[in-house]
Amino acid sequence: MRRDYAKHRRVADALYRHARRAVHDSGLPVLEATDERQRGRGFGTRFANAVADAFAQGYEHVIAVGSDCPRLHEVDWPAVTERLEAGTPVLGPTAGRDGAYLIGLSREQFERDAFEALPWTTPALLSALARHLEAQAGTAPARLAARDDVNGHRDLLALVHRRASAPTALRDQLRDALGPTPEQALARPARAPHHPRLRRRSRAPPSPEPAGTTD
């Protein structure tokens, strides 16, 4: 059990470092909403508080991103900023999961209680979020290209085996964190006439979310 937790932590750390590098490379001010800095019970409350805290610091626009999107570095940050400054919210939908890897909104488009009440972590999120932002802004949100996110062990295995799914450095870090797969273990020559021992497969936990902000 302790070994599984250590593996989860290594995977989460690799994804977080990748996301952190992507948002810092954007050149925008960055506020990191790590576990230690989040307030409240439940994802919706913590997320709404993090966005509210960013606006309370004087920012006019907030771009919130998750740390589980391996292709976050591909986002065109100047284009996102331009949309926000023009009054249009921005959504980056996840591929096939009805979620979002990026949410961009302006101060006047943020109503804390309504934002917190959205169906976070459910398949209904993206459509509900799009309707909410359109009602707040008076215009439909601009949508970025859909991108994969990582929600479990199966997603991780697909990620490390698809060459175009993520930067090579990130895939190498995730391979090191995961260790050998059962298929690799079975392929190893046996030293004794007994069956190879299969390693336990486990899911990776969600990780904290860095948030980009613009003045």
C-alpha positions in Angstrom: 0.0 0.0 0.0 2.8 2.4 0.9 4.6 1.5 -2.4 1.4 2.3 -4.3 1.1 5.7 -2.6 4.7 6.5 -3.5 4.1 5.6 -7.1 0.9 7.8 -7.2 2.9 10.7 -5.7 5.7 10.4 -8.3 3.1 10.4 -11.1 1.3 13.4 -9.7 4.5 15.3 -9.2 5.7 14.7 -12.8 2.3 15.9 -14.1 2.4 18.9 -11.8 5.9 19.9 -12.8 4.9 19.7 -16.5 1.8 21.9 -15.9 3.8 24.4 -13.8 6.5 24.7 -16.5 3.8 25.3 -19.2 2.1 28.1 -17.3 5.3 29.8 -16.2 6.5 29.7 -19.8 3.4 31.6 -20.8 4.9 34.8 -19.3 1.7 35.5 -17.3 1.6 36.0 -13.5 1.1 32.6 -11.9 -0.7 31.8 -8.6 -0.4 28.1 -7.6 -3.4 26.7 -5.8 -1.6 23.8 -4.1 -3.3 21.6 -1.5 -1.8 23.7 1.3 -3.3 26.9 -0.1 -6.8 25.7 -0.9 -9.7 26.5 1.4 -13.0 24.7 1.9 -14.5 21.2 1.7 -15.2 19.7 -1.7 -13.7 20.5 -5.1 -16.3 23.2 -6.1 -15.7 25.2 -2.9 -11.9 25.0 -3.1 -11.9 25.9 -6.8 -14.3 28.8 -6.3 -12.3 30.1 -3.4 -9.1 29.9 -5.4 -10.6 32.0 -8.3 -12.1 34.5 -5.8 -8.7 34.9 -4.1 -7.1 35.7 -7.5 -9.7 38.4 -8.2 -9.3 39.7 -4.7 -5.6 40.3 -5.4 -6.6 42.8 -8.2 -6.4 40.7 -11.3 -9.1 41.4 -14.0 -8.9 38.0 -15.7 -8.1 34.5 -14.4 -7.0 31.4 -16.5 -7.4 28.3 -14.3 -5.8 25.1 -15.6 -5.5 21.6 -14.3 -2.2 19.7 -13.7 -3.4 16.6 -15.5 -3.3 17.8 -19.1 -0.1 16.4 -20.8 -0.4 18.8 -23.8 -1.0 22.0 -21.8 2.2 23.4 -23.2 0.5 23.6 -26.6 -2.0 26.3 -25.5 -1.8 29.6 -27.3 -1.7 31.8 -24.2 -1.7 35.2 -26.0 -4.8 34.1 -28.0 -6.5 33.2 -24.7 -5.6 36.5 -23.1 -6.8 38.4 -26.2 -10.2 36.7 -26.0 -10.5 37.5 -22.3 -9.6 41.1 -22.8 -12.3 41.3 -25.5 -14.9 40.1 -23.0 -15.2 36.5 -24.2 -14.7 33.6 -21.7 -12.6 30.7 -22.8 -12.9 26.9 -22.3 -10.5 24.2 -23.1 -12.5 20.9 -23.2 -11.1 17.6 -22.3 -11.3 14.9 -25.1 -14.4 12.8 -24.7 -14.9 13.4 -21.0 -17.1 16.5 -20.9 -14.7 18.2 -18.6 -12.3 21.2 -19.0 -8.5 21.5 -18.7 -8.7 25.3 -19.0 -11.2 27.9 -17.8 -10.7 31.6 -18.6 -13.0 34.2 -17.2 -13.1 37.9 -16.3 -14.0 39.5 -13.0 -17.4 40.6 -14.1 -18.2 37.0 -15.3 -17.5 35.5 -11.9 -20.3 35.0 -9.5 -18.9 32.9 -6.7 -21.9 31.0 -5.4 -23.1 30.0 -8.9 -19.6 29.0 -9.9 -19.2 26.8 -6.8 -22.6 25.2 -7.5 -21.7 23.9 -10.9 -21.6 20.1 -11.3 -17.8 19.8 -10.8 -16.2 16.3 -11.3 -19.3 15.0 -13.2 -20.0 14.3 -16.9 -22.4 17.3 -16.9 -19.7 19.9 -16.2 -18.7 21.1 -19.6 -22.2 21.9 -20.9 -23.2 23.4 -17.5 -20.1 25.5 -17.4 -20.5 26.7 -21.0 -24.1 27.8 -20.3 -23.1 29.5 -17.0 -20.3 31.5 -18.7 -22.5 32.5 -21.6 -25.2 33.8 -19.2 -22.5 35.7 -17.3 -20.7 37.2 -20.3 -23.6 37.6 -22.7 -21.6 35.6 -25.3 -20.7 32.0 -25.8 -17.2 31.0 -24.6 -14.4 30.5 -27.1 -13.4 26.9 -27.2 -9.8 25.7 -27.6 -8.8 22.4 -29.1 -9.9 19.4 -27.1 -7.0 17.7 -25.3 -6.6 14.5 -23.2 -6.3 14.6 -19.5 -5.2 11.8 -17.1 -7.8 10.3 -14.8 -6.3 6.9 -14.0 -3.9 4.1 -14.7 -5.3 3.2 -18.1 -4.9 6.9 -19.2 -1.3 6.8 -18.0 -0.5 3.7 -19.9 -2.0 5.1 -23.1 0.0 8.3 -22.5 3.4 6.7 -22.2 2.9 4.5 -25.2 1.6 7.1 -27.7 4.5 9.1 -29.0 2.5 12.2 -30.0 0.5 12.3 -26.7 3.0 14.2 -24.6 6.6 15.6 -24.7 9.3 12.8 -24.5 10.7 14.1 -21.2 7.2 13.9 -19.5 6.6 10.4 -20.9 10.0 9.2 -19.7 9.3 10.6 -16.2 6.0 8.8 -16.1 7.5 5.6 -17.2 10.1 5.8 -14.4 7.3 6.6 -11.9 5.1 3.7 -13.1 7.8 1.1 -13.2 7.5 -2.0 -15.4 4.1 -3.0 -16.6 2.7 -6.6 -16.2 3.5 -7.2 -19.8 7.1 -6.2 -19.4 7.4 -8.3 -16.2 6.1 -11.3 -18.1 8.5 -10.8 -20.9 11.5 -11.0 -18.6 13.5 -14.3 -18.5 12.5 -16.3 -15.5 15.3 -17.3 -13.1 13.4 -20.1 -11.6 10.6 -22.4 -12.8 7.8 -20.4 -11.3 5.4 -17.8 -12.6 6.6 -14.2 -12.7 5.1 -12.0 -10.1 2.7 -9.4 -11.4 2.9 -5.9 -10.0 -0.2 -4.3 -8.7 -1.8 -1.7 -10.9 -3.3 1.4 -9.3 -5.0 4.7 -10.1 -3.2 8.0 -9.9 -4.8 10.6 -7.6 -5.8 14.1 -8.9 -3.1 16.7 -8.4 -3.2 20.4 -7.5 -4.1 23.0 -10.1 -1.8 26.0 -11.0 -3.8 29.0 -12.1 -2.6 31.7 -14.6 -3.7 35.2 -14.2 -3.6 38.3 -16.3 -3.7 41.9 -15.3 
